Amino acid sequence: MKGVSYLKDESNEKVAVQIDLKKNKNLWEDFCDYSIASKRKLEPSKDWLKVKTDLKKIKLI
């Protein structure tokens, strides 16, 4: 993939990646989205009916 290069250690194992953000803006956005989603995965879930009721109260749906 253009704009992506790997850094390797002494035993030629890939240990890091460099991403050209000018060439791969979408890839960077996906990485950020995944990072946020991973953090939120640990948050407690909310009951959909309660969320829906609350949104109706403030006239968002």
C-alpha positions as CSV (number, residue, x, y, z in Angstrom):
1,M,0.0,0.0,0.0
2,K,1.4,3.4,-0.9
3,G,2.3,5.6,2.0
4,V,2.6,2.8,4.5
5,S,5.9,1.4,5.6
6,Y,6.9,-1.0,8.4
7,L,9.8,-0.7,10.8
8,K,11.5,-4.0,11.6
9,D,13.6,-5.1,14.6
10,E,17.0,-6.9,14.4
11,S,15.3,-10.2,13.6
12,N,13.4,-8.6,10.7
13,E,10.0,-8.8,12.6
14,K,7.6,-5.9,11.9
15,V,7.3,-3.9,15.1
16,A,5.8,-0.6,14.0
17,V,4.1,1.0,11.0
18,Q,4.4,4.5,9.5
19,I,1.4,5.9,7.7
20,D,1.6,8.9,5.4
21,L,-1.5,10.8,6.6
22,K,-1.7,12.9,3.4
23,K,-2.0,9.7,1.3
24,N,-4.1,7.7,3.7
25,K,-6.5,10.1,5.4
26,N,-9.3,7.5,5.4
27,L,-7.1,4.9,7.1
28,W,-6.2,7.3,9.9
29,E,-9.9,8.2,10.4
30,D,-10.7,4.5,10.6
31,F,-7.9,4.0,13.2
32,C,-9.3,6.9,15.3
33,D,-12.9,5.5,15.1
34,Y,-11.7,2.1,16.2
35,S,-9.8,3.6,19.1
36,I,-12.9,5.5,20.3
37,A,-15.1,2.5,19.9
38,S,-12.7,0.3,21.8
39,K,-12.8,2.7,24.8
40,R,-16.6,2.9,24.7
41,K,-16.9,-0.8,24.6
42,L,-16.2,-0.8,28.3
43,E,-18.9,1.7,29.1
44,P,-22.2,0.4,30.5
45,S,-24.9,0.1,28.0
46,K,-28.2,2.0,28.1
47,D,-31.7,0.8,27.6
48,W,-32.8,1.7,24.1
49,L,-36.4,2.4,25.2
50,K,-35.2,4.9,27.8
51,V,-32.8,6.6,25.3
52,K,-35.7,6.8,22.8
53,T,-38.0,8.3,25.3
54,D,-35.5,10.8,26.4
55,L,-34.8,11.8,22.8
56,K,-38.6,12.3,22.2
57,K,-38.8,14.5,25.3
58,I,-36.2,16.9,23.8
59,K,-37.8,16.5,20.4
60,L,-34.8,15.0,18.6
61,I,-36.9,12.2,17.2
